[in-house]
Amino acid sequence: MQAMKAVSWAFFGVRKHTDHDHDAATLTMGQVIIAGIIGAALFVGGVLLLVKFVTS
């Protein structure tokens, strides 16, 4: 859950320095990569659903 939170803030582009340092110390690269892939898939799926809703 902490990895998803860190990736969500990264997508948004805003992050406190202290939170970044804490995440860098506690999260593994594998956790961040998996959370990033899931986050990207959710984002793309959301955009596709929005486009489908608007165009129908």
All heavy atoms as atom14 arrays in JSON, in Angstrom:
{
  "sequence": "MQAMKAVSWAFFGVRKHTDHDHDAATLTMGQVIIAGIIGAALFVGGVLLLVKFVTS",
  "atom14_mask": [
    [1, 1, 1, 1, 1, 1, 1, 1, 0, 0, 0, 0, 0, 0],
    [1, 1, 1, 1, 1, 1, 1, 1, 1, 0, 0, 0, 0, 0],
    [1, 1, 1, 1, 1, 0, 0, 0, 0, 0, 0, 0, 0, 0],
    [1, 1, 1, 1, 1, 1, 1, 1, 0, 0, 0, 0, 0, 0],
    [1, 1, 1, 1, 1, 1, 1, 1, 1, 0, 0, 0, 0, 0],
    [1, 1, 1, 1, 1, 0, 0, 0, 0, 0, 0, 0, 0, 0],
    [1, 1, 1, 1, 1, 1, 1, 0, 0, 0, 0, 0, 0, 0],
    [1, 1, 1, 1, 1, 1, 0, 0, 0, 0, 0, 0, 0, 0],
    [1, 1, 1, 1, 1, 1, 1, 1, 1, 1, 1, 1, 1, 1],
    [1, 1, 1, 1, 1, 0, 0, 0, 0, 0, 0, 0, 0, 0],
    [1, 1, 1, 1, 1, 1, 1, 1, 1, 1, 1, 0, 0, 0],
    [1, 1, 1, 1, 1, 1, 1, 1, 1, 1, 1, 0, 0, 0],
    [1, 1, 1, 1, 0, 0, 0, 0, 0, 0, 0, 0, 0, 0],
    [1, 1, 1, 1, 1, 1, 1, 0, 0, 0, 0, 0, 0, 0],
    [1, 1, 1, 1, 1, 1, 1, 1, 1, 1, 1, 0, 0, 0],
    [1, 1, 1, 1, 1, 1, 1, 1, 1, 0, 0, 0, 0, 0],
    [1, 1, 1, 1, 1, 1, 1, 1, 1, 1, 0, 0, 0, 0],
    [1, 1, 1, 1, 1, 1, 1, 0, 0, 0, 0, 0, 0, 0],
    [1, 1, 1, 1, 1, 1, 1, 1, 0, 0, 0, 0, 0, 0],
    [1, 1, 1, 1, 1, 1, 1, 1, 1, 1, 0, 0, 0, 0],
    [1, 1, 1, 1, 1, 1, 1, 1, 0, 0, 0, 0, 0, 0],
    [1, 1, 1, 1, 1, 1, 1, 1, 1, 1, 0, 0, 0, 0],
    [1, 1, 1, 1, 1, 1, 1, 1, 0, 0, 0, 0, 0, 0],
    [1, 1, 1, 1, 1, 0, 0, 0, 0, 0, 0, 0, 0, 0],
    [1, 1, 1, 1, 1, 0, 0, 0, 0, 0, 0, 0, 0, 0],
    [1, 1, 1, 1, 1, 1, 1, 0, 0, 0, 0, 0, 0, 0],
    [1, 1, 1, 1, 1, 1, 1, 1, 0, 0, 0, 0, 0, 0],
    [1, 1, 1, 1, 1, 1, 1, 0, 0, 0, 0, 0, 0, 0],
    [1, 1, 1, 1, 1, 1, 1, 1, 0, 0, 0, 0, 0, 0],
    [1, 1, 1, 1, 0, 0, 0, 0, 0, 0, 0, 0, 0, 0],
    [1, 1, 1, 1, 1, 1, 1, 1, 1, 0, 0, 0, 0, 0],
    [1, 1, 1, 1, 1, 1, 1, 0, 0, 0, 0, 0, 0, 0],
    [1, 1, 1, 1, 1, 1, 1, 1, 0, 0, 0, 0, 0, 0],
    [1, 1, 1, 1, 1, 1, 1, 1, 0, 0, 0, 0, 0, 0],
    [1, 1, 1, 1, 1, 0, 0, 0, 0, 0, 0, 0, 0, 0],
    [1, 1, 1, 1, 0, 0, 0, 0, 0, 0, 0, 0, 0, 0],
    [1, 1, 1, 1, 1, 1, 1, 1, 0, 0, 0, 0, 0, 0],
    [1, 1, 1, 1, 1, 1, 1, 1, 0, 0, 0, 0, 0, 0],
    [1, 1, 1, 1, 0, 0, 0, 0, 0, 0, 0, 0, 0, 0],
    [1, 1, 1, 1, 1, 0, 0, 0, 0, 0, 0, 0, 0, 0],
    [1, 1, 1, 1, 1, 0, 0, 0, 0, 0, 0, 0, 0, 0],
    [1, 1, 1, 1, 1, 1, 1, 1, 0, 0, 0, 0, 0, 0],
    [1, 1, 1, 1, 1, 1, 1, 1, 1, 1, 1, 0, 0, 0],
    [1, 1, 1, 1, 1, 1, 1, 0, 0, 0, 0, 0, 0, 0],
    [1, 1, 1, 1, 0, 0, 0, 0, 0, 0, 0, 0, 0, 0],
    [1, 1, 1, 1, 0, 0, 0, 0, 0, 0, 0, 0, 0, 0],
    [1, 1, 1, 1, 1, 1, 1, 0, 0, 0, 0, 0, 0, 0],
    [1, 1, 1, 1, 1, 1, 1, 1, 0, 0, 0, 0, 0, 0],
    [1, 1, 1, 1, 1, 1, 1, 1, 0, 0, 0, 0, 0, 0],
    [1, 1, 1, 1, 1, 1, 1, 1, 0, 0, 0, 0, 0, 0],
    [1, 1, 1, 1, 1, 1, 1, 0, 0, 0, 0, 0, 0, 0],
    [1, 1, 1, 1, 1, 1, 1, 1, 1, 0, 0, 0, 0, 0],
    [1, 1, 1, 1, 1, 1, 1, 1, 1, 1, 1, 0, 0, 0],
    [1, 1, 1, 1, 1, 1, 1, 0, 0, 0, 0, 0, 0, 0],
    [1, 1, 1, 1, 1, 1, 1, 0, 0, 0, 0, 0, 0, 0],
    [1, 1, 1, 1, 1, 1, 0, 0, 0, 0, 0, 0, 0, 0]
  ],
  "atom14_positions": [
    [[0.82, -1.2, 0.0], [0.0, 0.0, 0.0], [0.86, 1.26, 0.0], [0.52, 2.24, -0.63], [-0.92, -0.05, 1.24], [-2.09, 0.83, 1.15], [-3.09, 0.3, -0.22], [-4.2, 1.61, -0.34], [0.0, 0.0, 0.0], [0.0, 0.0, 0.0], [0.0, 0.0, 0.0], [0.0, 0.0, 0.0], [0.0, 0.0, 0.0], [0.0, 0.0, 0.0]],
    [[1.98, 1.18, 0.71], [2.88, 2.33, 0.75], [3.47, 2.61, -0.63], [3.64, 3.76, -1.02], [4.0, 2.09, 1.76], [4.96, 3.25, 1.91], [6.09, 2.93, 2.88], [6.12, 1.87, 3.48], [7.02, 3.86, 3.0], [0.0, 0.0, 0.0], [0.0, 0.0, 0.0], [0.0, 0.0, 0.0], [0.0, 0.0, 0.0], [0.0, 0.0, 0.0]],
    [[3.75, 1.55, -1.39], [4.29, 1.72, -2.73], [3.26, 2.37, -3.65], [3.6, 3.24, -4.45], [4.74, 0.38, -3.3], [0.0, 0.0, 0.0], [0.0, 0.0, 0.0], [0.0, 0.0, 0.0], [0.0, 0.0, 0.0], [0.0, 0.0, 0.0], [0.0, 0.0, 0.0], [0.0, 0.0, 0.0], [0.0, 0.0, 0.0], [0.0, 0.0, 0.0]],
    [[2.0, 1.97, -3.54], [0.95, 2.57, -4.36], [0.79, 4.06, -4.03], [0.58, 4.88, -4.91], [-0.39, 1.84, -4.17], [-0.43, 0.49, -4.83], [-0.1, 0.51, -6.6], [-1.51, 1.4, -7.21], [0.0, 0.0, 0.0], [0.0, 0.0, 0.0], [0.0, 0.0, 0.0], [0.0, 0.0, 0.0], [0.0, 0.0, 0.0], [0.0, 0.0, 0.0]],
    [[0.88, 4.39, -2.75], [0.79, 5.79, -2.34], [1.96, 6.6, -2.92], [1.75, 7.7, -3.45], [0.8, 5.87, -0.81], [0.65, 7.26, -0.27], [0.65, 7.25, 1.24], [0.66, 8.64, 1.8], [0.75, 8.66, 3.27], [0.0, 0.0, 0.0], [0.0, 0.0, 0.0], [0.0, 0.0, 0.0], [0.0, 0.0, 0.0], [0.0, 0.0, 0.0]],
    [[3.15, 6.04, -2.88], [4.33, 6.74, -3.41], [4.2, 6.93, -4.92], [4.51, 8.0, -5.45], [5.6, 5.95, -3.08], [0.0, 0.0, 0.0], [0.0, 0.0, 0.0], [0.0, 0.0, 0.0], [0.0, 0.0, 0.0], [0.0, 0.0, 0.0], [0.0, 0.0, 0.0], [0.0, 0.0, 0.0], [0.0, 0.0, 0.0], [0.0, 0.0, 0.0]],
    [[3.72, 5.9, -5.62], [3.57, 6.0, -7.08], [2.47, 7.0, -7.43], [2.6, 7.77, -8.38], [3.29, 4.6, -7.69], [2.86, 4.71, -9.13], [4.53, 3.73, -7.57], [0.0, 0.0, 0.0], [0.0, 0.0, 0.0], [0.0, 0.0, 0.0], [0.0, 0.0, 0.0], [0.0, 0.0, 0.0], [0.0, 0.0, 0.0], [0.0, 0.0, 0.0]],
    [[1.39, 7.01, -6.65], [0.31, 7.97, -6.91], [0.81, 9.4, -6.77], [0.5, 10.25, -7.61], [-0.84, 7.73, -5.94], [-1.39, 6.45, -6.12], [0.0, 0.0, 0.0], [0.0, 0.0, 0.0], [0.0, 0.0, 0.0], [0.0, 0.0, 0.0], [0.0, 0.0, 0.0], [0.0, 0.0, 0.0], [0.0, 0.0, 0.0], [0.0, 0.0, 0.0]],
    [[1.58, 9.68, -5.75], [2.14, 11.01, -5.57], [3.11, 11.33, -6.7], [3.19, 12.48, -7.15], [2.83, 11.15, -4.23], [1.88, 11.4, -3.11], [1.61, 10.55, -2.07], [1.06, 12.55, -2.91], [0.67, 11.12, -1.25], [0.32, 12.35, -1.74], [0.88, 13.74, -3.61], [-0.58, 13.28, -1.25], [-0.01, 14.67, -3.13], [-0.74, 14.43, -1.96]],
    [[3.84, 10.34, -7.19], [4.77, 10.57, -8.29], [4.01, 10.91, -9.57], [4.44, 11.77, -10.34], [5.64, 9.35, -8.5], [0.0, 0.0, 0.0], [0.0, 0.0, 0.0], [0.0, 0.0, 0.0], [0.0, 0.0, 0.0], [0.0, 0.0, 0.0], [0.0, 0.0, 0.0], [0.0, 0.0, 0.0], [0.0, 0.0, 0.0], [0.0, 0.0, 0.0]],
    [[2.89, 10.23, -9.83], [2.07, 10.56, -11.0], [1.56, 11.99, -10.89], [1.51, 12.71, -11.88], [0.87, 9.62, -11.12], [1.18, 8.28, -11.72], [0.31, 7.23, -11.55], [2.32, 8.05, -12.47], [0.56, 6.0, -12.11], [2.59, 6.83, -13.03], [1.7, 5.8, -12.85], [0.0, 0.0, 0.0], [0.0, 0.0, 0.0], [0.0, 0.0, 0.0]],
    [[1.17, 12.39, -9.69], [0.64, 13.74, -9.48], [1.75, 14.79, -9.57], [1.51, 15.92, -9.97], [-0.07, 13.79, -8.13], [-0.78, 15.07, -7.84], [-1.83, 15.5, -8.63], [-0.41, 15.85, -6.76], [-2.49, 16.69, -8.36], [-1.06, 17.04, -6.48], [-2.1, 17.46, -7.29], [0.0, 0.0, 0.0], [0.0, 0.0, 0.0], [0.0, 0.0, 0.0]],
    [[2.96, 14.42, -9.17], [4.1, 15.31, -9.29], [4.42, 16.14, -8.07], [5.2, 17.07, -8.14], [0.0, 0.0, 0.0], [0.0, 0.0, 0.0], [0.0, 0.0, 0.0], [0.0, 0.0, 0.0], [0.0, 0.0, 0.0], [0.0, 0.0, 0.0], [0.0, 0.0, 0.0], [0.0, 0.0, 0.0], [0.0, 0.0, 0.0], [0.0, 0.0, 0.0]],
    [[3.81, 15.8, -6.93], [4.05, 16.56, -5.71], [4.46, 15.58, -4.62], [3.79, 14.58, -4.38], [2.77, 17.32, -5.27], [3.01, 18.06, -3.98], [2.31, 18.26, -6.36], [0.0, 0.0, 0.0], [0.0, 0.0, 0.0], [0.0, 0.0, 0.0], [0.0, 0.0, 0.0], [0.0, 0.0, 0.0], [0.0, 0.0, 0.0], [0.0, 0.0, 0.0]],
    [[5.56, 15.86, -3.94], [6.03, 14.96, -2.88], [6.88, 15.73, -1.9], [7.75, 16.53, -2.29], [6.86, 13.85, -3.51], [7.16, 12.71, -2.61], [5.97, 11.78, -2.54], [6.33, 10.61, -1.78], [5.53, 10.07, -0.9], [4.35, 10.57, -0.7], [5.89, 9.01, -0.24], [0.0, 0.0, 0.0], [0.0, 0.0, 0.0], [0.0, 0.0, 0.0]],
    [[6.66, 15.53, -0.61], [7.51, 16.14, 0.41], [8.86, 15.43, 0.43], [8.95, 14.23, 0.21], [6.87, 16.0, 1.79], [5.65, 16.84, 2.0], [5.16, 16.66, 3.43], [3.89, 17.43, 3.67], [3.38, 17.2, 5.02], [0.0, 0.0, 0.0], [0.0, 0.0, 0.0], [0.0, 0.0, 0.0], [0.0, 0.0, 0.0], [0.0, 0.0, 0.0]],
    [[9.88, 16.18, 0.72], [11.23, 15.62, 0.76], [11.35, 14.54, 1.84], [11.97, 13.49, 1.61], [12.26, 16.73, 0.98], [13.67, 16.25, 0.92], [14.26, 15.83, -0.25], [14.6, 16.1, 1.89], [15.5, 15.44, 0.01], [15.73, 15.61, 1.3], [0.0, 0.0, 0.0], [0.0, 0.0, 0.0], [0.0, 0.0, 0.0], [0.0, 0.0, 0.0]],
    [[10.76, 14.76, 2.99], [10.86, 13.78, 4.07], [10.13, 12.48, 3.72], [10.62, 11.4, 4.03], [10.29, 14.34, 5.39], [8.95, 14.78, 5.16], [11.12, 15.51, 5.89], [0.0, 0.0, 0.0], [0.0, 0.0, 0.0], [0.0, 0.0, 0.0], [0.0, 0.0, 0.0], [0.0, 0.0, 0.0], [0.0, 0.0, 0.0], [0.0, 0.0, 0.0]],
    [[8.97, 12.6, 3.05], [8.25, 11.4, 2.63], [9.03, 10.64, 1.57], [9.05, 9.41, 1.56], [6.86, 11.76, 2.09], [5.93, 12.27, 3.18], [6.16, 11.96, 4.36], [4.97, 12.98, 2.85], [0.0, 0.0, 0.0], [0.0, 0.0, 0.0], [0.0, 0.0, 0.0], [0.0, 0.0, 0.0], [0.0, 0.0, 0.0], [0.0, 0.0, 0.0]],
    [[9.66, 11.37, 0.67], [10.48, 10.74, -0.37], [11.63, 9.96, 0.26], [11.92, 8.83, -0.13], [11.02, 11.79, -1.34], [11.93, 11.23, -2.37], [13.28, 11.17, -2.19], [11.67, 10.68, -3.59], [13.84, 10.61, -3.25], [12.88, 10.31, -4.11], [0.0, 0.0, 0.0], [0.0, 0.0, 0.0], [0.0, 0.0, 0.0], [0.0, 0.0, 0.0]],
    [[12.3, 10.56, 1.23], [13.41, 9.9, 1.91], [12.94, 8.64, 2.63], [13.61, 7.61, 2.6], [14.09, 10.84, 2.89], [14.85, 11.95, 2.18], [15.15, 11.8, 0.98], [15.13, 12.97, 2.84], [0.0, 0.0, 0.0], [0.0, 0.0, 0.0], [0.0, 0.0, 0.0], [0.0, 0.0, 0.0], [0.0, 0.0, 0.0], [0.0, 0.0, 0.0]],
    [[11.78, 8.72, 3.28], [11.24, 7.55, 3.99], [10.92, 6.44, 3.01], [11.22, 5.27, 3.27], [9.99, 7.95, 4.78], [9.38, 6.82, 5.52], [8.32, 6.1, 5.0], [9.67, 6.26, 6.72], [7.99, 5.14, 5.85], [8.8, 5.23, 6.91], [0.0, 0.0, 0.0], [0.0, 0.0, 0.0], [0.0, 0.0, 0.0], [0.0, 0.0, 0.0]],
    [[10.3, 6.77, 1.9], [9.97, 5.76, 0.9], [11.22, 5.13, 0.3], [11.28, 3.93, 0.06], [9.1, 6.35, -0.22], [7.7, 6.67, 0.25], [7.26, 6.09, 1.27], [7.03, 7.49, -0.4], [0.0, 0.0, 0.0], [0.0, 0.0, 0.0], [0.0, 0.0, 0.0], [0.0, 0.0, 0.0], [0.0, 0.0, 0.0], [0.0, 0.0, 0.0]],
    [[12.23, 5.95, 0.04], [13.47, 5.44, -0.53], [14.17, 4.48, 0.42], [14.82, 3.53, -0.02], [14.4, 6.6, -0.88], [0.0, 0.0, 0.0], [0.0, 0.0, 0.0], [0.0, 0.0, 0.0], [0.0, 0.0, 0.0], [0.0, 0.0, 0.0], [0.0, 0.0, 0.0], [0.0, 0.0, 0.0], [0.0, 0.0, 0.0], [0.0, 0.0, 0.0]],
    [[14.0, 4.69, 1.71], [14.65, 3.84, 2.7], [13.87, 2.54, 2.94], [14.47, 1.53, 3.3], [14.82, 4.6, 4.01], [0.0, 0.0, 0.0], [0.0, 0.0, 0.0], [0.0, 0.0, 0.0], [0.0, 0.0, 0.0], [0.0, 0.0, 0.0], [0.0, 0.0, 0.0], [0.0, 0.0, 0.0], [0.0, 0.0, 0.0], [0.0, 0.0, 0.0]],
    [[12.55, 2.55, 2.74], [11.75, 1.39, 3.12], [11.24, 0.56, 1.95], [10.98, -0.62, 2.12], [10.55, 1.82, 3.97], [9.75, 2.75, 3.24], [11.0, 2.45, 5.27], [0.0, 0.0, 0.0], [0.0, 0.0, 0.0], [0.0, 0.0, 0.0], [0.0, 0.0, 0.0], [0.0, 0.0, 0.0], [0.0, 0.0, 0.0], [0.0, 0.0, 0.0]],
    [[11.08, 1.15, 0.78], [10.52, 0.42, -0.35], [11.62, -0.21, -1.19], [12.7, 0.36, -1.35], [9.69, 1.34, -1.24], [8.44, 1.93, -0.63], [7.8, 2.93, -1.57], [7.45, 0.84, -0.28], [0.0, 0.0, 0.0], [0.0, 0.0, 0.0], [0.0, 0.0, 0.0], [0.0, 0.0, 0.0], [0.0, 0.0, 0.0], [0.0, 0.0, 0.0]],
    [[11.33, -1.38, -1.75], [12.28, -2.02, -2.66], [11.94, -1.61, -4.09], [10.83, -1.16, -4.38], [12.23, -3.54, -2.55], [10.94, -4.01, -2.98], [12.49, -4.0, -1.12], [0.0, 0.0, 0.0], [0.0, 0.0, 0.0], [0.0, 0.0, 0.0], [0.0, 0.0, 0.0], [0.0, 0.0, 0.0], [0.0, 0.0, 0.0], [0.0, 0.0, 0.0]],
    [[12.9, -1.78, -4.97], [12.7, -1.41, -6.37], [11.58, -2.25, -6.99], [10.79, -1.74, -7.78], [14.01, -1.61, -7.15], [13.92, -1.12, -8.57], [13.57, 0.64, -8.74], [15.09, 1.33, -8.18], [0.0, 0.0, 0.0], [0.0, 0.0, 0.0], [0.0, 0.0, 0.0], [0.0, 0.0, 0.0], [0.0, 0.0, 0.0], [0.0, 0.0, 0.0]],
    [[11.49, -3.52, -6.63], [10.44, -4.38, -7.15], [9.05, -3.9, -6.77], [8.13, -3.93, -7.6], [0.0, 0.0, 0.0], [0.0, 0.0, 0.0], [0.0, 0.0, 0.0], [0.0, 0.0, 0.0], [0.0, 0.0, 0.0], [0.0, 0.0, 0.0], [0.0, 0.0, 0.0], [0.0, 0.0, 0.0], [0.0, 0.0, 0.0], [0.0, 0.0, 0.0]],
    [[8.89, -3.46, -5.53], [7.6, -2.93, -5.09], [7.2, -1.7, -5.89], [6.04, -1.56, -6.29], [7.65, -2.57, -3.6], [7.74, -3.74, -2.67], [7.97, -3.29, -1.24], [8.7, -2.33, -0.98], [7.37, -4.01, -0.3], [0.0, 0.0, 0.0], [0.0, 0.0, 0.0], [0.0, 0.0, 0.0], [0.0, 0.0, 0.0], [0.0, 0.0, 0.0]],
    [[8.15, -0.83, -6.13], [7.87, 0.41, -6.86], [7.53, 0.11, -8.32], [6.6, 0.69, -8.89], [9.06, 1.4, -6.75], [8.83, 2.62, -7.62], [9.28, 1.8, -5.31], [0.0, 0.0, 0.0], [0.0, 0.0, 0.0], [0.0, 0.0, 0.0], [0.0, 0.0, 0.0], [0.0, 0.0, 0.0], [0.0, 0.0, 0.0], [0.0, 0.0, 0.0]],
    [[8.25, -0.84, -8.93], [8.0, -1.19, -10.33], [6.61, -1.81, -10.47], [5.85, -1.43, -11.38], [9.09, -2.13, -10.86], [10.41, -1.37, -11.0], [8.68, -2.77, -12.18], [11.6, -2.24, -11.31], [0.0, 0.0, 0.0], [0.0, 0.0, 0.0], [0.0, 0.0, 0.0], [0.0, 0.0, 0.0], [0.0, 0.0, 0.0], [0.0, 0.0, 0.0]],
    [[6.26, -2.74, -9.6], [4.94, -3.38, -9.67], [3.84, -2.35, -9.43], [2.83, -2.31, -10.15], [4.86, -4.55, -8.68], [5.78, -5.68, -9.15], [3.43, -5.04, -8.52], [5.96, -6.78, -8.15], [0.0, 0.0, 0.0], [0.0, 0.0, 0.0], [0.0, 0.0, 0.0], [0.0, 0.0, 0.0], [0.0, 0.0, 0.0], [0.0, 0.0, 0.0]],
    [[4.02, -1.48, -8.45], [3.01, -0.45, -8.17], [2.9, 0.52, -9.35], [1.8, 0.96, -9.68], [3.38, 0.31, -6.89], [0.0, 0.0, 0.0], [0.0, 0.0, 0.0], [0.0, 0.0, 0.0], [0.0, 0.0, 0.0], [0.0, 0.0, 0.0], [0.0, 0.0, 0.0], [0.0, 0.0, 0.0], [0.0, 0.0, 0.0], [0.0, 0.0, 0.0]],
    [[4.0, 0.82, -10.0], [3.98, 1.71, -11.16], [3.24, 1.09, -12.34], [2.46, 1.76, -13.03], [0.0, 0.0, 0.0], [0.0, 0.0, 0.0], [0.0, 0.0, 0.0], [0.0, 0.0, 0.0], [0.0, 0.0, 0.0], [0.0, 0.0, 0.0], [0.0, 0.0, 0.0], [0.0, 0.0, 0.0], [0.0, 0.0, 0.0], [0.0, 0.0, 0.0]],
    [[3.45, -0.2, -12.57], [2.74, -0.89, -13.65], [1.25, -0.94, -13.37], [0.43, -0.67, -14.26], [3.33, -2.31, -13.86], [4.74, -2.21, -14.43], [2.43, -3.15, -14.76], [5.51, -3.51, -14.45], [0.0, 0.0, 0.0], [0.0, 0.0, 0.0], [0.0, 0.0, 0.0], [0.0, 0.0, 0.0], [0.0, 0.0, 0.0], [0.0, 0.0, 0.0]],
    [[0.88, -1.25, -12.13], [-0.54, -1.28, -11.76], [-1.15, 0.12, -11.89], [-2.25, 0.29, -12.41], [-0.72, -1.84, -10.34], [-0.35, -3.32, -10.31], [-2.14, -1.63, -9.83], [-0.25, -3.92, -8.92], [0.0, 0.0, 0.0], [0.0, 0.0, 0.0], [0.0, 0.0, 0.0], [0.0, 0.0, 0.0], [0.0, 0.0, 0.0], [0.0, 0.0, 0.0]],
    [[-0.44, 1.12, -11.41], [-0.94, 2.49, -11.5], [-1.11, 2.95, -12.94], [-2.11, 3.59, -13.28], [0.0, 0.0, 0.0], [0.0, 0.0, 0.0], [0.0, 0.0, 0.0], [0.0, 0.0, 0.0], [0.0, 0.0, 0.0], [0.0, 0.0, 0.0], [0.0, 0.0, 0.0], [0.0, 0.0, 0.0], [0.0, 0.0, 0.0], [0.0, 0.0, 0.0]],
    [[-0.16, 2.61, -13.79], [-0.26, 2.99, -15.2], [-1.43, 2.28, -15.87], [-2.16, 2.88, -16.66], [1.04, 2.67, -15.92], [0.0, 0.0, 0.0], [0.0, 0.0, 0.0], [0.0, 0.0, 0.0], [0.0, 0.0, 0.0], [0.0, 0.0, 0.0], [0.0, 0.0, 0.0], [0.0, 0.0, 0.0], [0.0, 0.0, 0.0], [0.0, 0.0, 0.0]],
    [[-1.62, 0.99, -15.55], [-2.74, 0.24, -16.12], [-4.08, 0.82, -15.68], [-5.01, 0.95, -16.49], [-2.64, -1.23, -15.73], [0.0, 0.0, 0.0], [0.0, 0.0, 0.0], [0.0, 0.0, 0.0], [0.0, 0.0, 0.0], [0.0, 0.0, 0.0], [0.0, 0.0, 0.0], [0.0, 0.0, 0.0], [0.0, 0.0, 0.0], [0.0, 0.0, 0.0]],
    [[-4.19, 1.19, -14.42], [-5.42, 1.82, -13.93], [-5.67, 3.16, -14.59], [-6.81, 3.5, -14.95], [-5.37, 1.97, -12.41], [-5.47, 0.69, -11.6], [-5.23, 0.98, -10.12], [-6.81, 0.02, -11.81], [0.0, 0.0, 0.0], [0.0, 0.0, 0.0], [0.0, 0.0, 0.0], [0.0, 0.0, 0.0], [0.0, 0.0, 0.0], [0.0, 0.0, 0.0]],
    [[-4.61, 3.93, -14.78], [-4.75, 5.24, -15.43], [-5.21, 5.09, -16.88], [-6.14, 5.77, -17.31], [-3.41, 6.0, -15.36], [-3.45, 7.32, -16.05], [-4.09, 8.39, -15.48], [-2.85, 7.49, -17.29], [-4.13, 9.63, -16.12], [-2.88, 8.7, -17.95], [-3.52, 9.78, -17.35], [0.0, 0.0, 0.0], [0.0, 0.0, 0.0], [0.0, 0.0, 0.0]],
    [[-4.56, 4.2, -17.62], [-4.93, 3.99, -19.02], [-6.35, 3.44, -19.12], [-7.15, 3.87, -19.96], [-3.92, 3.05, -19.72], [-4.42, 2.61, -21.08], [-2.56, 3.73, -19.84], [0.0, 0.0, 0.0], [0.0, 0.0, 0.0], [0.0, 0.0, 0.0], [0.0, 0.0, 0.0], [0.0, 0.0, 0.0], [0.0, 0.0, 0.0], [0.0, 0.0, 0.0]],
    [[-6.7, 2.49, -18.23], [-8.06, 1.96, -18.22], [-9.09, 3.04, -17.92], [-10.15, 3.08, -18.54], [0.0, 0.0, 0.0], [0.0, 0.0, 0.0], [0.0, 0.0, 0.0], [0.0, 0.0, 0.0], [0.0, 0.0, 0.0], [0.0, 0.0, 0.0], [0.0, 0.0, 0.0], [0.0, 0.0, 0.0], [0.0, 0.0, 0.0], [0.0, 0.0, 0.0]],
    [[-8.77, 3.91, -16.99], [-9.68, 5.02, -16.66], [-9.86, 5.98, -17.81], [-10.98, 6.43, -18.09], [0.0, 0.0, 0.0], [0.0, 0.0, 0.0], [0.0, 0.0, 0.0], [0.0, 0.0, 0.0], [0.0, 0.0, 0.0], [0.0, 0.0, 0.0], [0.0, 0.0, 0.0], [0.0, 0.0, 0.0], [0.0, 0.0, 0.0], [0.0, 0.0, 0.0]],
    [[-8.77, 6.29, -18.5], [-8.86, 7.19, -19.66], [-9.69, 6.53, -20.77], [-10.53, 7.19, -21.39], [-7.46, 7.59, -20.17], [-7.53, 8.29, -21.52], [-6.76, 8.47, -19.15], [0.0, 0.0, 0.0], [0.0, 0.0, 0.0], [0.0, 0.0, 0.0], [0.0, 0.0, 0.0], [0.0, 0.0, 0.0], [0.0, 0.0, 0.0], [0.0, 0.0, 0.0]],
    [[-9.47, 5.25, -21.01], [-10.25, 4.56, -22.04], [-11.73, 4.52, -21.7], [-12.58, 4.74, -22.57], [-9.72, 3.14, -22.23], [-8.37, 3.02, -22.91], [-7.89, 1.57, -22.91], [-8.41, 3.56, -24.32], [0.0, 0.0, 0.0], [0.0, 0.0, 0.0], [0.0, 0.0, 0.0], [0.0, 0.0, 0.0], [0.0, 0.0, 0.0], [0.0, 0.0, 0.0]],
    [[-12.06, 4.27, -20.44], [-13.47, 4.28, -20.03], [-14.07, 5.67, -20.17], [-15.23, 5.81, -20.59], [-13.6, 3.79, -18.58], [-13.45, 2.29, -18.37], [-13.45, 1.97, -16.87], [-14.57, 1.54, -19.07], [0.0, 0.0, 0.0], [0.0, 0.0, 0.0], [0.0, 0.0, 0.0], [0.0, 0.0, 0.0], [0.0, 0.0, 0.0], [0.0, 0.0, 0.0]],
    [[-13.33, 6.69, -19.82], [-13.82, 8.06, -19.95], [-14.08, 8.41, -21.42], [-15.12, 8.99, -21.75], [-12.81, 9.04, -19.34], [-13.18, 10.51, -19.42], [-14.42, 10.78, -18.58], [-12.02, 11.38, -18.96], [0.0, 0.0, 0.0], [0.0, 0.0, 0.0], [0.0, 0.0, 0.0], [0.0, 0.0, 0.0], [0.0, 0.0, 0.0], [0.0, 0.0, 0.0]],
    [[-13.16, 8.05, -22.29], [-13.33, 8.32, -23.72], [-14.53, 7.56, -24.25], [-15.33, 8.1, -25.02], [-12.04, 7.97, -24.5], [-12.3, 7.98, -25.99], [-10.92, 8.93, -24.12], [0.0, 0.0, 0.0], [0.0, 0.0, 0.0], [0.0, 0.0, 0.0], [0.0, 0.0, 0.0], [0.0, 0.0, 0.0], [0.0, 0.0, 0.0], [0.0, 0.0, 0.0]],
    [[-14.67, 6.29, -23.86], [-15.81, 5.49, -24.32], [-17.13, 6.11, -23.84], [-18.1, 6.17, -24.57], [-15.68, 4.06, -23.82], [-16.71, 3.14, -24.39], [-16.44, 1.7, -24.0], [-17.47, 0.8, -24.67], [-17.14, -0.6, -24.49], [0.0, 0.0, 0.0], [0.0, 0.0, 0.0], [0.0, 0.0, 0.0], [0.0, 0.0, 0.0], [0.0, 0.0, 0.0]],
    [[-17.14, 6.6, -22.6], [-18.35, 7.22, -22.05], [-18.69, 8.51, -22.78], [-19.84, 8.78, -23.09], [-18.15, 7.48, -20.55], [-19.28, 8.22, -19.91], [-20.47, 7.59, -19.66], [-19.14, 9.56, -19.56], [-21.52, 8.27, -19.07], [-20.18, 10.25, -18.98], [-21.38, 9.6, -18.72], [0.0, 0.0, 0.0], [0.0, 0.0, 0.0], [0.0, 0.0, 0.0]],
    [[-17.68, 9.32, -23.06], [-17.92, 10.6, -23.7], [-18.35, 10.43, -25.16], [-19.2, 11.17, -25.65], [-16.64, 11.48, -23.62], [-16.75, 12.72, -24.49], [-16.39, 11.89, -22.17], [0.0, 0.0, 0.0], [0.0, 0.0, 0.0], [0.0, 0.0, 0.0], [0.0, 0.0, 0.0], [0.0, 0.0, 0.0], [0.0, 0.0, 0.0], [0.0, 0.0, 0.0]],
    [[-17.78, 9.45, -25.85], [-18.09, 9.28, -27.27], [-19.35, 8.48, -27.53], [-19.81, 8.42, -28.67], [-16.92, 8.62, -28.0], [-16.66, 7.34, -27.42], [-15.69, 9.51, -27.96], [0.0, 0.0, 0.0], [0.0, 0.0, 0.0], [0.0, 0.0, 0.0], [0.0, 0.0, 0.0], [0.0, 0.0, 0.0], [0.0, 0.0, 0.0], [0.0, 0.0, 0.0]],
    [[-19.92, 7.86, -26.51], [-21.15, 7.07, -26.75], [-22.4, 7.89, -26.55], [-22.44, 8.97, -26.13], [-21.18, 5.87, -25.83], [-21.26, 6.25, -24.48], [0.0, 0.0, 0.0], [0.0, 0.0, 0.0], [0.0, 0.0, 0.0], [0.0, 0.0, 0.0], [0.0, 0.0, 0.0], [0.0, 0.0, 0.0], [0.0, 0.0, 0.0], [0.0, 0.0, 0.0]]
  ]
}
